Amino acid sequence: MSKVDRASTNKLLPHDTYELILRDLAEISYDEGLCLNLYNEPTSDKSLLLNRIRRARELLPAARIYFSSNGDYLDRDYVRELISAGLSELYISIHAPAGKPYDDAYAATRFNDLSRRLQKAIKIDILRPGETMQGHVNIEKLPIHVFATNYYTLGSNRAESVGLSSGAFSRSAPCSRPFNDFTVSYDGTLFPCCQMFVDFAEHTQRYAIGKLTDFPTIFAAYASQAMAEWRKELLRYGPKLSPCATCTEGQHEGTPEQIATREKVYSEFLGPSQVVSSPSAGGSWLGGIRRWRVARRSK
């Protein structure tokens, strides 16, 4: 269960912060992904969401603008407004009721209810009983991906903030998130990965790389020494530091060829390989952009 309270207060990403991000990205004619949510329900404030999509589309005409939703507020008319505003893609995550386990029958009921509100059937692409149900539907060329997942068996521990046991698991695979992602929380706090919460004190104290306003541009923040240290740690196969050591997302055993390729890149750009050691208790990490993630609100 999450240790983070996301329901008591409703906090918005300041307009000026959002503008700073968009204007910096516009400087390079950014044409990759811009995600407008971070563990919140963006569709709960229709006016704000539509305005921010329109502004992003105005400044970033070639960007892929998308977000994830629980689908509760969506219907056919709402989706048409999102399309008109400039949305590129939509993800809908069906969750079990609070405190309840994943249930295939419940997921199927929610899929059917969403189909009714969207006035179009959702095509089921993947069905693994007890694990996941995934499908898709297109409305006026807008791709909508719908999925329900058993997070008790397939979920991650959100940088050790969620009580999911990984047993004796120890991550060895590299991770591309600090290379491909750039996560901005609702108060401007920056993280190397969207698995971290600004409202979870340990994450902010140990893993945040600062505030967006600490840097002259978003690119300076992305290229900061703190971000470089995360990339250095996660480039190769081998033991990882906390919280990555227990993260199961994307874990796999590398082939000899994959391991050798990573070691070659590390050696070429960073020098001889170094053995990972755990940080001291209470210690901190601090010592090609493809996706920018902007937290619109905490709720």
C-alpha positions, 0 to 999 in steps of 0.5 A: 500500500502506498505511503503517499497521501494524494487525496487530502490536498489539490496542488497545481503545477504553476502556470509559469513553470509550465510555460518555462518547460514549453518555451524551452522545448519550443526552442529546439522544435521538440517532437517527442513525448510530453506526458501531462500526468504524474500519479493524479487524475488530469481529467478531473479539471477539464478546463485546466487540462484542455487549456494546457493541451492547447498551449502545448500544441501551440508551442510544440506542434510536432510533439506527442502529447498524452496522459494517463487517466482512470477513465472515470470522467471520460465520455465521447464528448470529452474525448472529442474536446481532447482531440480538438485541443490537440491530444495525440494519445490517451492511456486509460488505466483501470484500477481495482477498488481501494483495498481490493485485489485485482479481479478479471470480472471487475476489469471486464465490467469496467471495460464494458462501462467505458465502451458504453461511455465512449460509444465504441467497443474496446478491442481486447488485445491481451488477456492473461487471467489473474494478471492483466486485460489490455485493449484499444479503441480509436476515436477520430484517429485518437489512439486510446489504450485501455488496460487493467493490471494486477499490480500485486504481482506485476507492479513495482514498489515505486522506488520503495514507497509501496509495500510490495515484497520483492523477496530476495530480488536484486536488480541487475538490468540497466534502466533507460529512464534517466536517459529518456525521461525527465520528471517535473513534480507539481512544485517544480521538484525534479526526479530522474524517474517517474517512480518517485513522489515529491510528497514522500519525504525520503524520495525528496531528501535522497533522490531529488536533483533540485527544483526547476528554478535552480537551473537556467533551462530545462536542458541544464537540469537534464545535463546536471551532474546529479542526473549524470550520476544516475545515468552512470549507475544505470548504464550497465548490467550489475548490482544497483543502489537503492532504490533501483536495487529492488525495482522490477520494471524492465528487469531482464538477464542480459545476454553476453553480447548485451553485457559486452556492448554496455561495458564497451560504452561505459569504458569509452565514455566513463573509463574503467568499470567501477564496482557499485557499493551501497550508500551510507544510511540516510545518504544521497545519490547526489554527488537524448531526451525522448519524454518529458513528464509534467505533474499537473496536480497531486490529487 
